[in-house]
Amino acid sequence: MELAKITSKGQITLPISIRRTLNLKDGDKVAFIEKDGNYIVINPVSLAIDKVREAFKGEAEKLGLKNEEDVVKMIKEFREEKQSK
């Protein structure tokens, strides 16, 4: 467990171990998510990636993409089609 002290301005310093775990650098922002009455601190980039991943869930199957080679092939075909127009 890590603790952080709140200043009179409502600011906190995240302990280095937490900043490293969340891959946070100077100037980055953090998001606070409420879950069951508790708050979770997360890197908002991770949250965005999770939302995108959820939004695209099942799309690979619909497109018949089974592996990375299928994705590369699809991209090449798309580029060739765009260049021929």
C-alpha positions as CSV (number, residue, x, y, z in Angstrom):
1,M,0.0,0.0,0.0
2,E,1.3,3.5,-0.9
3,L,0.2,6.7,0.8
4,A,0.1,10.3,-0.6
5,K,-0.3,13.5,1.4
6,I,-2.9,16.1,0.2
7,T,-1.6,19.7,0.2
8,S,-3.8,22.7,1.2
9,K,-4.4,23.2,-2.6
10,G,-5.7,19.6,-2.9
11,Q,-2.6,18.4,-4.7
12,I,-0.9,15.0,-4.2
13,T,2.4,13.6,-5.3
14,L,2.0,10.0,-6.6
15,P,4.7,7.8,-5.2
16,I,7.4,6.8,-7.7
17,S,6.4,3.1,-7.6
18,I,2.9,4.0,-8.8
19,R,4.1,6.4,-11.5
20,R,6.4,3.6,-12.8
21,T,3.6,1.1,-12.7
22,L,1.2,3.4,-14.6
23,N,4.0,4.5,-16.9
24,L,3.4,8.2,-16.1
25,K,5.8,11.0,-17.0
26,D,6.0,14.7,-16.1
27,G,2.9,16.5,-17.5
28,D,0.8,13.3,-17.9
29,K,-2.7,13.2,-16.6
30,V,-4.4,10.6,-14.5
31,A,-8.0,9.5,-14.4
32,F,-9.9,8.6,-11.2
33,I,-12.6,5.9,-11.7
34,E,-15.2,5.2,-9.0
35,K,-15.9,1.5,-8.6
36,D,-18.1,0.2,-5.7
37,G,-17.4,3.3,-3.6
38,N,-13.6,3.2,-4.1
39,Y,-11.5,5.2,-6.5
40,I,-9.0,3.7,-8.9
41,V,-6.2,5.8,-10.3
42,I,-5.4,4.9,-13.9
43,N,-3.4,6.2,-16.8
44,P,-6.1,7.6,-19.2
45,V,-4.1,6.3,-22.2
46,S,-4.7,2.8,-20.9
47,L,-8.4,3.6,-20.5
48,A,-8.6,4.8,-24.1
49,I,-6.9,1.7,-25.4
50,D,-9.2,-0.5,-23.4
51,K,-12.3,1.3,-24.8
52,V,-11.0,1.0,-28.3
53,R,-10.2,-2.7,-27.7
54,E,-13.8,-3.2,-26.4
55,A,-15.3,-1.3,-29.4
56,F,-13.5,-3.5,-31.9
57,K,-14.1,-6.8,-30.0
58,G,-15.2,-9.4,-32.5
59,E,-14.4,-7.3,-35.6
60,A,-11.4,-9.4,-36.6
61,E,-13.6,-12.5,-36.7
62,K,-16.1,-10.7,-38.8
63,L,-13.4,-9.8,-41.3
64,G,-11.9,-13.3,-41.3
65,L,-8.7,-12.2,-39.7
66,K,-7.1,-15.0,-37.8
67,N,-3.5,-13.8,-37.3
68,E,-1.0,-11.0,-37.9
69,E,-0.3,-12.2,-41.5
70,D,-4.0,-11.8,-42.3
71,V,-3.9,-8.2,-41.0
72,V,-0.8,-7.4,-43.0
73,K,-2.4,-8.9,-46.2
74,M,-5.6,-6.8,-45.6
75,I,-3.5,-3.6,-45.2
76,K,-1.5,-4.3,-48.4
77,E,-4.7,-5.0,-50.4
78,F,-6.3,-1.8,-49.0
79,R,-3.2,0.3,-50.0
80,E,-3.1,-1.2,-53.4
81,E,-6.8,-0.4,-53.9
82,K,-6.3,3.2,-52.7
83,Q,-3.3,3.6,-55.1
84,S,-5.2,2.3,-58.1
85,K,-8.0,5.0,-57.6
